[in-house]
Amino acid sequence: MKLYLIPTPIGNLEDITLRALRLLKEADAVLCEDSRITAKLLHHFQIEKPMWQFHQHNEHQKINSIIEQLKSGKTLALVSDAGTPGISDAAFLLVRNCIENNIAVECLPGATSIIPALVQSGLPCERFCYEGFLPHKKGRQTRLKNLAEETRTIVLLESPHRIVRCLQEMKTFFGEERKVCVSRELSKKFEENIRGSITEVLQHFEKHEPKGEIVLIVEGKKD
């Protein structure tokens, strides 16, 4: 009995590892966020496995039954729609419950959007903090005020229809000249990295409507 957390490509299917493919083939079932997305991945690599949906909206209801399946001796693979499970998606509660029930858990190294965006941003990456998505409403301004004082490089996720608003708010709280890098469509055909001051990058996206998944890297406050 074992739970494997298996990173899946964030765009380019060539980024999957040989070990990930082997374990997906060996698993008794695959836990996934969206079975339609995971089905495309498995079909591409000619893997046929039962898929059980497991995501942030049903994880509390599903955990007990999944734990019982693992206790019965099954090996399960947990994947997200893209990237490493547990980073801004369901996984934490399941991993914690596995540990509490003495069920082995192993997370494979592999695809993530965060590290490539950070490394190619040109901003310091020896020390950084990951904040995921900012609150949409309640607590958003408080979070931005706190982050404005952060001295480490900041890594955020953002949707394309909110990136202009986010940059406008950062211009207010962080100042016009703070350096940022907006990375979108990482590993895909139209990958793009827009670097510059908050003002410069904001002006770019006010003229060019962004599309695709976005990672926002922000320079930390200088001492």
N, CA, C and O of each residue as an XYZ file, in Angstrom:
892
protein
N       0.855     -1.188      0.000
C       0.000      0.000      0.000
C       0.888      1.233      0.000
O       1.805      1.370      0.810
N       0.583      2.132     -0.942
C       1.407      3.324     -1.043
C       0.691      4.365     -1.883
O      -0.017      4.042     -2.838
N       0.891      5.623     -1.508
C       0.383      6.735     -2.297
C       1.550      7.432     -2.966
O       2.486      7.874     -2.301
N       1.491      7.528     -4.295
C       2.505      8.261     -5.046
C       1.909      9.580     -5.525
O       0.831      9.600     -6.119
N       2.609     10.676     -5.266
C       2.242     11.967     -5.827
C       3.096     12.170     -7.072
O       4.321     12.258     -6.988
N       2.441     12.242     -8.222
C       3.161     12.226     -9.494
C       2.961     13.535    -10.248
O       1.845     13.831    -10.674
N       4.017     14.323    -10.420
C       3.913     15.558    -11.213
C       3.600     15.237    -12.676
O       4.115     14.271    -13.240
N       2.756     16.059    -13.268
C       2.424     15.903    -14.682
C       2.830     17.177    -15.429
O       2.915     18.241    -14.816
N       3.081     17.092    -16.728
C       3.562     18.243    -17.493
C       2.659     19.467    -17.355
O       1.436     19.341    -17.295
N       3.267     20.643    -17.307
C       2.493     21.884    -17.242
C       2.077     22.351    -18.630
O       1.313     23.306    -18.765
N       2.569     21.691    -19.640
C       2.220     22.054    -21.009
C       2.781     21.061    -22.009
O       2.037     20.395    -22.730
N       4.091     20.971    -22.042
C       4.765     20.088    -22.995
C       4.800     18.661    -22.450
O       5.416     18.408    -21.415
N       4.146     17.735    -23.136
C       4.042     16.362    -22.642
C       5.394     15.648    -22.571
O       5.523     14.632    -21.889
N       6.403     16.178    -23.274
C       7.736     15.565    -23.219
C       8.384     15.733    -21.846
O       9.398     15.097    -21.555
N       7.803     16.584    -21.005
C       8.396     16.836    -19.697
C       8.069     15.763    -18.663
O       8.598     15.813    -17.552
N       7.228     14.810    -18.987
C       6.948     13.743    -18.033
C       8.168     12.844    -17.901
O       8.919     12.671    -18.861
N       8.374     12.268    -16.717
C       9.552     11.430    -16.504
C       9.241      9.966    -16.779
O       8.085      9.543    -16.741
N      10.288      9.203    -17.054
C      10.133      7.765    -17.281
C       9.581      7.075    -16.041
O       8.770      6.155    -16.144
N      10.020      7.520    -14.876
C       9.538      6.913    -13.632
C       8.055      7.217    -13.414
O       7.296      6.359    -12.963
N       7.655      8.443    -13.737
C       6.247      8.789    -13.602
C       5.380      7.894    -14.482
O       4.325      7.431    -14.048
N       5.810      7.651    -15.699
C       5.061      6.778    -16.606
C       4.988      5.353    -16.056
O       3.936      4.716    -16.111
N       6.095      4.862    -15.532
C       6.105      3.493    -14.983
C       5.133      3.365    -13.821
O       4.378      2.396    -13.744
N       5.150      4.335    -12.921
C       4.287      4.251    -11.737
C       2.813      4.441    -12.097
O       1.941      3.839    -11.471
N       2.535      5.265    -13.089
C       1.150      5.390    -13.546
C       0.649      4.057    -14.112
O      -0.516      3.700    -13.937
N       1.527      3.335    -14.783
C       1.155      2.032    -15.334
C       0.974      0.990    -14.242
O       0.132      0.100    -14.361
N       1.767      1.099    -13.175
C       1.719      0.105    -12.106
C       0.628      0.370    -11.080
O       0.219     -0.552    -10.374
N       0.148      1.592    -10.977
C      -0.839      1.944     -9.956
C      -2.165      1.224    -10.202
O      -2.516      0.908    -11.338
N      -2.885      0.976     -9.121
C      -4.207      0.351     -9.243
C      -5.247      1.350     -9.735
O      -6.213      0.969    -10.396
N      -5.055      2.614     -9.419
C      -5.972      3.664     -9.875
C      -5.259      5.007     -9.797
O      -4.249      5.160     -9.110
N      -5.813      5.971    -10.518
C      -5.234      7.316    -10.551
C      -6.250      8.295     -9.969
O      -7.381      8.392    -10.445
N      -5.826      9.023     -8.928
C      -6.636     10.091     -8.364
C      -6.336     11.365     -9.138
O      -5.170     11.722     -9.308
N      -7.372     12.056     -9.613
C      -7.126     13.218    -10.475
C      -8.128     14.324    -10.197
O      -9.214     14.078     -9.673
N      -7.752     15.544    -10.554
C      -8.648     16.701    -10.412
C      -9.772     16.646    -11.440
O     -10.952     16.668    -11.088
N      -9.398     16.574    -12.699
C     -10.353     16.578    -13.807
C     -10.059     15.358    -14.677
O      -9.023     15.300    -15.338
N     -10.953     14.402    -14.678
C     -10.708     13.153    -15.401
C     -10.560     13.378    -16.900
O      -9.902     12.586    -17.575
N     -11.153     14.433    -17.432
C     -11.025     14.701    -18.866
C      -9.589     15.080    -19.223
O      -9.058     14.654    -20.249
N      -8.969     15.887    -18.359
C      -7.587     16.292    -18.597
C      -6.644     15.110    -18.401
O      -5.753     14.879    -19.218
N      -6.842     14.368    -17.322
C      -5.971     13.224    -17.046
C      -6.153     12.136    -18.094
O      -5.193     11.449    -18.444
N      -7.370     11.970    -18.600
C      -7.615     10.965    -19.636
C      -6.794     11.248    -20.885
O      -6.284     10.324    -21.518
N      -6.665     12.526    -21.243
C      -5.859     12.892    -22.414
C      -4.394     12.512    -22.194
O      -3.734     12.001    -23.098
N      -3.894     12.768    -20.978
C      -2.506     12.424    -20.655
C      -2.291     10.920    -20.729
O      -1.346     10.456    -21.368
N      -3.164     10.157    -20.080
C      -3.012      8.700    -20.067
C      -3.160      8.126    -21.467
O      -2.424      7.217    -21.852
N      -4.101      8.650    -22.219
C      -4.304      8.150    -23.584
C      -3.079      8.416    -24.448
O      -2.692      7.569    -25.253
N      -2.465      9.585    -24.287
C      -1.284      9.933    -25.072
C      -0.165      8.925    -24.854
O       0.574      8.595    -25.781
N      -0.046      8.438    -23.618
C       1.017      7.484    -23.305
C       0.513      6.037    -23.246
O       1.185      5.152    -22.716
N      -0.681      5.819    -23.799
C      -1.276      4.483    -23.921
C      -1.360      3.764    -22.564
O      -0.975      2.603    -22.427
N      -1.876      4.494    -21.574
C      -2.062      3.939    -20.235
C      -3.563      3.868    -19.955
O      -4.276      4.859    -20.116
N      -4.033      2.712    -19.543
C      -5.443      2.545    -19.194
C      -5.559      2.228    -17.705
O      -5.101      1.182    -17.246
N      -6.171      3.136    -16.963
C      -6.320      2.971    -15.519
C      -7.652      3.563    -15.067
O      -8.133      4.527    -15.662
N      -8.254      2.992    -14.016
C      -9.428      3.645    -13.427
C      -9.029      5.022    -12.906
O      -7.945      5.185    -12.345
N      -9.899      6.010    -13.089
C      -9.624      7.364    -12.593
C     -10.679      7.735    -11.559
O     -11.879      7.620    -11.809
N     -10.220      8.178    -10.407
C     -11.116      8.628     -9.343
C     -10.911     10.121     -9.154
O      -9.794     10.567     -8.892
N     -11.967     10.888     -9.282
C     -11.826     12.338     -9.135
C     -11.580     12.718     -7.670
O     -12.279     12.276     -6.759
N     -10.563     13.551     -7.489
C     -10.189     14.006     -6.147
C      -9.689     15.432     -6.276
O      -8.642     15.678     -6.874
N     -10.442     16.375     -5.714
C     -10.071     17.787     -5.852
C     -10.509     18.552     -4.613
O     -11.052     17.972     -3.672
N     -10.270     19.856     -4.620
C     -10.524     20.680     -3.434
C     -11.983     20.710     -3.020
O     -12.291     21.011     -1.867
N     -12.882     20.404     -3.936
C     -14.308     20.479     -3.621
C     -14.871     19.171     -3.068
O     -15.971     19.165     -2.514
N     -14.143     18.065     -3.208
C     -14.682     16.802     -2.689
C     -13.701     16.053     -1.783
O     -13.988     14.935     -1.353
N     -12.540     16.661     -1.488
C     -11.513     15.932     -0.762
C     -11.967     15.489      0.622
O     -11.607     14.397      1.063
N     -12.746     16.310      1.315
C     -13.204     15.925      2.654
C     -14.124     14.705      2.597
O     -14.098     13.862      3.494
N     -14.933     14.614      1.546
C     -15.852     13.482      1.408
C     -15.150     12.217      0.936
O     -15.602     11.111      1.233
N     -14.059     12.366      0.211
C     -13.410     11.224     -0.429
C     -12.273     10.609      0.406
O     -11.910      9.453      0.189
N     -11.717     11.360      1.344
C     -10.489     10.916      2.020
C     -10.656      9.565      2.695
O      -9.811      8.686      2.527
N     -11.718      9.386      3.450
C     -11.871      8.133      4.204
C     -11.909      6.919      3.284
O     -11.279      5.901      3.571
N     -12.643      7.022      2.180
C     -12.729      5.877      1.263
C     -11.386      5.610      0.592
O     -11.035      4.458      0.338
N     -10.633      6.675      0.303
C      -9.312      6.494     -0.308
C      -8.352      5.840      0.684
O      -7.571      4.963      0.316
N      -8.415      6.267      1.933
C      -7.568      5.657      2.964
C      -7.891      4.175      3.091
O      -6.981      3.359      3.237
N      -9.163      3.815      3.039
C      -9.544      2.402      3.132
C      -9.021      1.612      1.936
O      -8.594      0.468      2.090
N      -9.049      2.208      0.755
C      -8.495      1.536     -0.430
C      -6.997      1.292     -0.260
O      -6.490      0.227     -0.610
N      -6.298      2.286      0.280
C      -4.861      2.119      0.510
C      -4.592      1.065      1.576
O      -3.675      0.257      1.426
N      -5.371      1.061      2.641
C      -5.196      0.063      3.702
C      -5.448     -1.348      3.202
O      -4.900     -2.313      3.733
N      -6.278     -1.461      2.180
C      -6.573     -2.795      1.620
C      -5.430     -3.331      0.768
O      -5.459     -4.470      0.303
N      -4.408     -2.471      0.573
C      -3.241     -2.921     -0.169
C      -3.053     -2.303     -1.527
O      -2.109     -2.644     -2.240
N      -3.931     -1.401     -1.896
C      -3.827     -0.782     -3.217
C      -2.705      0.265     -3.274
O      -2.363      0.902     -2.277
N      -2.156      0.410     -4.465
C      -1.199      1.482     -4.751
C      -1.923      2.512     -5.600
O      -2.463      2.185     -6.657
N      -1.936      3.762     -5.137
C      -2.655      4.819     -5.845
C      -1.699      5.915     -6.284
O      -0.730      6.229     -5.593
N      -1.986      6.488     -7.439
C      -1.207      7.612     -7.956
C      -2.086      8.850     -7.919
O      -3.204      8.839     -8.433
N      -1.587      9.908     -7.318
C      -2.306     11.177     -7.260
C      -1.660     12.165     -8.217
O      -0.459     12.422     -8.134
N      -2.454     12.720     -9.127
C      -1.949     13.718    -10.066
C      -2.836     14.950     -9.995
O      -4.002     14.865     -9.609
N      -2.278     16.097    -10.371
C      -3.082     17.308    -10.552
C      -3.260     17.513    -12.053
O      -2.719     16.754    -12.858
N      -4.015     18.534    -12.424
C      -4.200     18.794    -13.856
C      -2.871     19.128    -14.526
O      -2.660     18.811    -15.696
N      -1.980     19.769    -13.776
C      -0.661     20.128    -14.308
C       0.255     20.446    -13.137
O      -0.148     21.100    -12.175
N       1.497     19.973    -13.233
C       2.468     20.277    -12.188
C       2.451     19.276    -11.051
O       1.962     18.155    -11.198
N       2.987     19.690     -9.924
C       3.151     18.799     -8.770
C       1.936     18.869     -7.857
O       1.549     19.964     -7.449
N       1.322     17.737     -7.524
C       0.168     17.748     -6.616
C       0.534     18.365     -5.266
O       1.637     18.176     -4.753
N      -0.415     19.103     -4.713
C      -0.189     19.704     -3.402
C       0.199     21.161     -3.454
O       0.130     21.857     -2.441
N       0.606     21.637     -4.620
C       0.953     23.049     -4.784
C      -0.266     23.755     -5.356
O      -0.529     23.688     -6.556
N      -1.008     24.434     -4.484
C      -2.234     25.149     -4.863
C      -3.321     24.227     -5.411
O      -4.100     24.632     -6.273
N      -3.376     22.996     -4.919
C      -4.486     22.106     -5.232
C      -4.593     21.059     -4.131
O      -3.812     21.076     -3.179
N      -5.547     20.155     -4.252
C      -5.782     19.151     -3.218
C      -4.593     18.204     -3.103
O      -3.981     17.857     -4.112
N      -4.266     17.789     -1.906
C      -3.243     16.781     -1.621
C      -2.865     16.803     -0.147
O      -2.657     15.750      0.455
N      -2.774     17.997      0.443
C      -2.294     18.117      1.810
C      -3.071     17.241      2.786
O      -2.470     16.499      3.563
N      -4.410     17.320      2.757
C      -5.207     16.561      3.704
C      -5.026     15.057      3.513
O      -4.976     14.304      4.485
N      -4.929     14.629      2.264
C      -4.742     13.205      1.995
C      -3.380     12.738      2.476
O      -3.267     11.677      3.090
N      -2.356     13.513      2.205
C      -1.010     13.151      2.662
C      -0.983     13.067      4.185
O      -0.427     12.120      4.742
N      -1.570     14.034      4.852
C      -1.586     14.037      6.317
C      -2.323     12.823      6.864
O      -1.882     12.210      7.836
N      -3.440     12.478      6.242
C      -4.186     11.302      6.691
C      -3.424     10.013      6.439
O      -3.498      9.084      7.243
N      -2.697      9.944      5.338
C      -1.864      8.763      5.074
C      -0.792      8.615      6.151
O      -0.560      7.516      6.655
N      -0.147      9.715      6.500
C       0.898      9.679      7.523
C       0.311      9.234      8.859
O       0.916      8.429      9.567
N      -0.858      9.752      9.202
C      -1.506      9.379     10.462
C      -1.899      7.905     10.489
O      -2.004      7.309     11.561
N      -2.113      7.320      9.322
C      -2.496      5.907      9.238
C      -1.331      4.999      8.844
O      -1.531      3.846      8.464
N      -0.110      5.537      8.939
C       1.101      4.757      8.629
C       1.098      4.193      7.213
O       1.569      3.082      6.970
N       0.559      4.978      6.286
C       0.573      4.599      4.870
C       1.718      5.351      4.198
O       1.836      6.568      4.342
N       2.549      4.632      3.474
C       3.718      5.245      2.836
C       3.290      6.249      1.771
O       2.361      6.005      1.001
N       3.982      7.374      1.746
C       3.729      8.436      0.769
C       5.049      8.809      0.108
O       6.067      8.965      0.783
N       5.026      8.951     -1.204
C       6.236      9.363     -1.921
C       5.866     10.345     -3.024
O       4.986     10.075     -3.842
N       6.542     11.477     -3.037
C       6.328     12.483     -4.070
C       7.497     12.468     -5.046
O       8.647     12.638     -4.640
N       7.216     12.268     -6.309
C       8.268     12.261     -7.321
C       8.683     13.685     -7.653
O       7.850     14.591     -7.619
N       9.950     13.899     -7.974
C      10.346     15.205     -8.502
C       9.834     15.330     -9.930
O       9.675     14.335    -10.637
N       9.581     16.551    -10.335
C       9.101     16.695    -11.712
C       8.570     18.072    -12.014
O       8.978     19.057    -11.398
N       7.664     18.140    -12.956
C       7.213     19.403    -13.536
C       6.577     20.322    -12.502
O       5.815     19.891    -11.637
N       6.913     21.595    -12.619
C       6.288     22.663    -11.847
C       6.499     23.967    -12.612
O       7.516     24.135    -13.285
N       5.559     24.870    -12.513
C       5.712     26.157    -13.198
C       6.527     27.138    -12.368
O       7.110     28.079    -12.907
N       6.568     26.922    -11.067
C       7.143     27.901    -10.149
C       8.644     28.084    -10.357
O       9.123     29.208    -10.511
N       9.382     26.977    -10.361
C      10.846     27.059    -10.426
C      11.341     27.596    -11.767
O      12.203     28.475    -11.768
N      10.840     27.114    -12.914
C      11.295     27.709    -14.182
C      11.030     29.205    -14.259
O      11.881     29.963    -14.723
N       9.849     29.638    -13.806
C       9.531     31.069    -13.843
C      10.486     31.856    -12.960
O      10.945     32.934    -13.339
N      10.785     31.320    -11.785
C      11.690     31.998    -10.858
C      13.096     32.098    -11.429
O      13.698     33.172    -11.427
N      13.616     30.986    -11.914
C      15.006     30.940    -12.376
C      15.226     31.836    -13.594
O      16.260     32.496    -13.697
N      14.260     31.865    -14.520
C      14.467     32.663    -15.735
C      13.958     34.097    -15.609
O      13.972     34.846    -16.586
N      13.508     34.486    -14.417
C      13.031     35.852    -14.209
C      14.163     36.870    -14.205
O      13.959     38.041    -14.527
N      15.363     36.414    -13.836
C      16.480     37.341    -13.691
C      16.516     38.009    -12.334
O      17.371     38.858    -12.080
N      15.588     37.633    -11.452
C      15.555     38.159    -10.089
C      16.221     37.155     -9.149
O      16.286     35.966     -9.465
N      16.719     37.617     -7.995
C      17.417     36.705     -7.073
C      16.554     35.499     -6.719
O      15.380     35.655     -6.382
N      17.122     34.305     -6.792
C      16.324     33.112     -6.520
C      16.929     32.199     -5.449
O      16.473     31.072     -5.260
N      17.974     32.699     -4.738
C      18.542     31.868     -3.670
C      17.635     31.864     -2.435
O      17.684     30.933     -1.630
N      16.802     32.912     -2.285
C      15.829     32.986     -1.205
C      14.532     33.540     -1.792
O      14.533     34.599     -2.419
N      13.429     32.823     -1.588
C      12.156     33.293     -2.124
C      11.007     32.777     -1.269
O      11.171     31.835     -0.492
N       9.846     33.400     -1.418
C       8.644     32.928     -0.730
C       7.548     32.694     -1.766
O       7.381     33.470     -2.706
N       6.815     31.616     -1.571
C       5.731     31.256     -2.485
C       4.401     31.592     -1.820
O       4.114     31.124     -0.718
N       3.592     32.404     -2.494
C       2.328     32.866     -1.917
C       1.097     32.314     -2.630
O      -0.026     32.578     -2.200
N       1.281     31.552     -3.711
C       0.124     31.034     -4.430
C      -0.732     32.156     -4.988
O      -0.209     33.162     -5.468
N      -2.061     31.989     -4.927
C      -2.982     33.025     -5.388
C      -3.282     33.991     -4.243
O      -3.470     33.566     -3.103
N      -3.325     35.274     -4.543
C      -3.747     36.262     -3.560
C      -5.239     36.103     -3.290
O      -5.975     35.645     -4.164
N      -5.701     36.477     -2.084
C      -7.151     36.462     -1.838
C      -7.865     37.341     -2.851
O      -7.358     38.402     -3.215
N      -9.032     36.915     -3.310
C      -9.756     37.703     -4.300
C     -10.359     38.960     -3.694
O     -10.383     40.013     -4.331
N     -10.843     38.849     -2.468
C     -11.498     40.006     -1.837
C     -10.979     40.207     -0.420
O     -10.073     41.010     -0.196
N     -11.544     39.486      0.526
C     -11.218     39.681      1.939
C      -9.745     39.414      2.213
O      -9.227     38.345      1.889
N      -9.083     40.383      2.807
C      -7.692     40.222      3.190
C      -6.696     40.516      2.086
O      -5.489     40.401      2.299
N      -7.177     40.895      0.906
C      -6.267     41.106     -0.227
C      -5.321     42.296      0.018
O      -4.111     42.179     -0.176
N      -5.870     43.419      0.439
C      -5.031     44.601      0.649
C      -4.040     44.373      1.787
O      -2.891     44.810      1.714
N      -4.490     43.688      2.834
C      -3.591     43.387      3.951
C      -2.431     42.515      3.494
O      -1.287     42.734      3.893
N      -2.732     41.521      2.650
C      -1.673     40.645      2.132
C      -0.695     41.446      1.278
O       0.516     41.258      1.389
N      -1.198     42.325      0.441
C      -0.330     43.133     -0.416
C       0.553     44.067      0.414
O       1.735     44.236      0.111
N      -0.015     44.669      1.453
C       0.770     45.546      2.324
C       1.902     44.770      2.985
O       3.025     45.264      3.085
N       1.603     43.545      3.439
C       2.630     42.719      4.076
C       3.704     42.301      3.079
O       4.893     42.320      3.394
N       3.280     41.924      1.879
C       4.237     41.482      0.864
C       5.124     42.636      0.387
O       6.256     42.416     -0.045
N       4.615     43.841      0.465
C       5.407     45.005      0.050
C       6.662     45.149      0.901
O       7.636     45.767      0.473
N       6.642     44.582      2.106
C       7.789     44.660      3.014
C       8.687     43.424      2.928
O       9.742     43.382      3.562
N       8.284     42.430      2.159
C       9.051     41.186      2.033
C      10.358     41.434      1.285
O      10.358     42.016      0.200
N      11.469     40.989      1.869
C      12.772     41.219      1.237
C      13.186     40.091      0.302
O      14.085     40.267     -0.520
N      12.542     38.937      0.419
C      12.842     37.834     -0.496
C      12.061     38.007     -1.800
O      11.066     38.731     -1.839
N      12.503     37.355     -2.847
C      11.748     37.345     -4.094
C      10.410     36.638     -3.852
O      10.353     35.622     -3.160
N       9.353     37.180     -4.420
C       7.992     36.679     -4.184
C       7.485     35.956     -5.432
O       7.624     36.451     -6.550
N       6.903     34.791     -5.224
C       6.339     34.003     -6.323
C       4.828     33.915     -6.125
O       4.355     33.467     -5.081
N       4.084     34.344     -7.129
C       2.622     34.337     -7.078
C       2.047     33.643     -8.305
O       2.684     33.594     -9.358
N       0.857     33.114     -8.165
C       0.086     32.628     -9.308
C      -1.035     33.631     -9.578
O      -1.573     34.233     -8.649
N      -1.380     33.806    -10.843
C      -2.451     34.742    -11.175
C      -3.141     34.291    -12.460
O      -2.537     33.638    -13.311
N      -4.397     34.648    -12.581
C      -5.144     34.324    -13.797
C      -4.996     35.463    -14.802
O      -4.756     36.603    -14.405
N      -5.135     35.177    -16.089
C      -4.929     36.219    -17.091
C      -5.908     37.382    -16.973
O      -5.550     38.517    -17.287
N      -7.146     37.121    -16.524
C      -8.115     38.227    -16.450
C      -7.969     39.059    -15.181
O      -8.685     40.044    -15.005
N      -7.038     38.671    -14.285
C      -6.813     39.472    -13.079
C      -5.403     40.065    -13.010
O      -5.102     40.806    -12.074
N      -4.533     39.758    -13.976
C      -3.140     40.187    -13.876
C      -3.019     41.717    -13.946
O      -2.181     42.290    -13.249
N      -3.828     42.386    -14.763
C      -3.754     43.851    -14.853
C      -4.142     44.473    -13.518
O      -3.467     45.379    -13.030
N      -5.220     43.992    -12.936
C      -5.639     44.486    -11.623
C      -4.553     44.264    -10.580
O      -4.268     45.142     -9.766
N      -3.951     43.078    -10.615
C      -2.901     42.746     -9.656
C      -1.717     43.702     -9.782
O      -1.198     44.186     -8.777
N      -1.293     43.971    -11.009
C      -0.170     44.880    -11.233
C      -0.520     46.307    -10.837
O       0.330     47.041    -10.332
N      -1.763     46.701    -11.063
C      -2.192     48.039    -10.652
C      -2.114     48.185     -9.133
O      -1.669     49.212     -8.620
N      -2.550     47.149     -8.427
C      -2.496     47.178     -6.966
C      -1.051     47.171     -6.468
O      -0.709     47.864     -5.510
N      -0.218     46.386     -7.128
C       1.192     46.345     -6.734
C       1.875     47.690     -6.982
O       2.759     48.092     -6.226
N       1.466     48.372     -8.028
C       2.024     49.696     -8.302
C       1.731     50.628     -7.131
O       2.555     51.468     -6.771
N       0.551     50.469     -6.543
C       0.157     51.298     -5.398
C       0.936     50.925     -4.139
O       1.446     51.802     -3.443
N       1.030     49.629     -3.845
C       1.612     49.182     -2.584
C       3.126     48.970     -2.648
O       3.816     49.152     -1.645
N       3.648     48.588     -3.817
C       5.064     48.247     -3.948
C       5.883     49.394     -4.548
O       7.104     49.433     -4.397
N       5.220     50.311     -5.215
C       5.927     51.374     -5.913
C       6.090     51.058     -7.389
O       6.037     49.895     -7.788
N       6.287     52.083     -8.196
C       6.311     51.928     -9.647
C       7.532     51.181    -10.172
O       7.460     50.543    -11.223
N       8.656     51.253     -9.449
C       9.918     50.764    -10.000
C      10.300     49.355     -9.554
O      11.328     48.831     -9.981
N       9.481     48.736     -8.697
C       9.807     47.362     -8.265
C       9.842     46.453     -9.492
O       8.946     46.518    -10.334
N      10.861     45.614     -9.601
C      11.014     44.741    -10.762
C      10.098     43.518    -10.662
O       9.912     42.943     -9.590
N       9.539     43.144    -11.796
C       8.691     41.953    -11.851
C       8.963     41.195    -13.150
O       9.549     41.719    -14.098
N       8.516     39.950    -13.151
C       8.538     39.145    -14.383
C       7.233     38.364    -14.437
O       6.891     37.643    -13.499
N       6.515     38.510    -15.528
C       5.288     37.743    -15.747
C       5.595     36.641    -16.753
O       5.918     36.913    -17.909
N       5.490     35.395    -16.300
C       5.720     34.242    -17.175
C       4.382     33.575    -17.468
O       3.605     33.292    -16.556
N       4.124     33.331    -18.734
C       2.862     32.672    -19.088
C       3.105     31.583    -20.123
O       4.065     31.632    -20.893
N       2.214     30.604    -20.121
C       2.285     29.493    -21.074
C       3.637     28.786    -21.018
O       4.182     28.412    -22.056
N       4.174     28.605    -19.830
C       5.488     27.965    -19.683
C       5.500     26.583    -20.306
O       4.568     25.800    -20.125
N       6.552     26.292    -21.033
C       6.826     25.023    -21.726
C       5.963     24.828    -22.970
O       6.109     23.822    -23.664
N       5.075     25.765    -23.263
C       4.208     25.637    -24.426
C       4.761     26.450    -25.607
O       5.758     27.160    -25.475
N       4.107     26.333    -26.736
C       4.572     26.945    -27.970
C       4.701     28.459    -27.846
O       5.644     29.049    -28.373
N       3.756     29.087    -27.149
C       3.742     30.553    -27.073
C       4.214     31.046    -25.705
O       3.709     32.047    -25.196
N       5.176     30.346    -25.112
C       5.739     30.786    -23.833
C       6.242     32.218    -23.964
O       6.822     32.603    -24.978
N       6.003     32.999    -22.906
C       6.390     34.402    -22.926
C       6.802     34.838    -21.526
O       6.161     34.474    -20.540
N       7.872     35.615    -21.445
C       8.336     36.187    -20.185
C       8.477     37.693    -20.374
O       9.314     38.148    -21.154
N       7.661     38.464    -19.662
C       7.695     39.922    -19.755
C       8.350     40.460    -18.494
O       7.817     40.302    -17.395
N       9.512     41.099    -18.651
C      10.292     41.579    -17.510
C      10.380     43.100    -17.531
O      10.354     43.727    -18.590
N      10.485     43.676    -16.338
C      10.649     45.126    -16.244
C      10.115     45.642    -14.930
O       9.840     44.864    -14.016
N       9.965     46.955    -14.828
C       9.357     47.532    -13.636
C       7.866     47.219    -13.651
O       7.313     46.846    -14.686
N       7.218     47.373    -12.499
C       5.770     47.139    -12.445
C       5.060     48.017    -13.468
O       4.143     47.557    -14.148
N       5.474     49.277    -13.584
C       4.849     50.202    -14.537
C       5.013     49.711    -15.974
O       4.060     49.731    -16.754
N       6.215     49.275    -16.318
C       6.489     48.818    -17.691
C       5.684     47.573    -18.037
O       5.108     47.484    -19.121
N       5.645     46.623    -17.129
C       4.920     45.370    -17.391
C       3.412     45.626    -17.409
O       2.690     45.028    -18.208
N       2.937     46.509    -16.534
C       1.519     46.869    -16.538
C       1.133     47.498    -17.873
O       0.097     47.153    -18.442
N       1.945     48.406    -18.372
C       1.663     49.051    -19.657
C       1.593     48.018    -20.785
O       0.762     48.124    -21.687
N       2.471     47.023    -20.720
C       2.458     45.971    -21.746
C       1.116     45.237    -21.763
O       0.519     45.046    -22.822
N       0.648     44.827    -20.575
C      -0.573     44.025    -20.534
C      -1.844     44.866    -20.665
O      -2.915     44.321    -20.931
N      -1.744     46.167    -20.485
C      -2.876     47.030    -20.793
C      -3.081     47.127    -22.308
O      -4.186     47.399    -22.776
N      -2.010     46.901    -23.063
C      -2.084     46.945    -24.527
C      -2.246     45.558    -25.146
O      -2.806     45.422    -26.234
N      -1.755     44.527    -24.450
C      -1.799     43.173    -24.993
C      -2.531     42.268    -24.003
O      -2.028     41.990    -22.914
N      -3.711     41.815    -24.390
C      -4.514     40.976    -23.499
C      -3.799     39.653    -23.228
O      -3.491     38.916    -24.164
N      -3.532     39.344    -21.953
C      -2.809     38.110    -21.647
C      -3.708     36.882    -21.739
O      -4.915     36.961    -21.512
N      -3.105     35.760    -22.073
C      -3.821     34.481    -22.112
C      -2.959     33.416    -21.452
O      -1.739     33.560    -21.374
N      -3.584     32.361    -20.983
C      -2.852     31.241    -20.422
C      -2.524     31.406    -18.948
O      -2.739     32.467    -18.361
N      -2.001     30.342    -18.363
C      -1.644     30.343    -16.950
C      -0.449     31.268    -16.714
O       0.460     31.351    -17.539
N      -0.467     31.963    -15.571
C       0.545     32.987    -15.296
C       1.230     32.744    -13.960
O       0.584     32.430    -12.961
N       2.558     32.895    -13.962
C       3.343     32.952    -12.729
C       3.953     34.347    -12.665
O       4.576     34.807    -13.622
N       3.770     35.011    -11.535
C       4.262     36.375    -11.351
C       5.403     36.368    -10.332
O       5.225     35.955     -9.186
N       6.560     36.825    -10.763
C       7.735     36.910     -9.894
C       7.971     38.373     -9.568
O       8.014     39.216    -10.464
N       8.124     38.679     -8.269
C       8.257     40.065     -7.832
C       9.534     40.224     -7.013
O       9.818     39.432     -6.114
N      10.280     41.244     -7.336
C      11.508     41.554     -6.605
C      11.183     41.879     -5.149
O      10.196     42.561     -4.872
N      12.003     41.397     -4.222
C      11.810     41.725     -2.822
C      12.212     43.162     -2.534
O      12.938     43.788     -3.307
N      11.725     43.672     -1.407
C      12.059     45.031     -1.004
C      13.548     45.112     -0.669
O      14.080     44.270      0.055
N      14.194     46.113     -1.193
C      15.629     46.277     -0.943
C      15.854     46.883      0.438
O      15.139     47.793      0.857
N      16.856     46.362      1.134
C      17.172     46.842      2.486
C      17.613     48.305      2.449
O      17.920     48.884      3.492
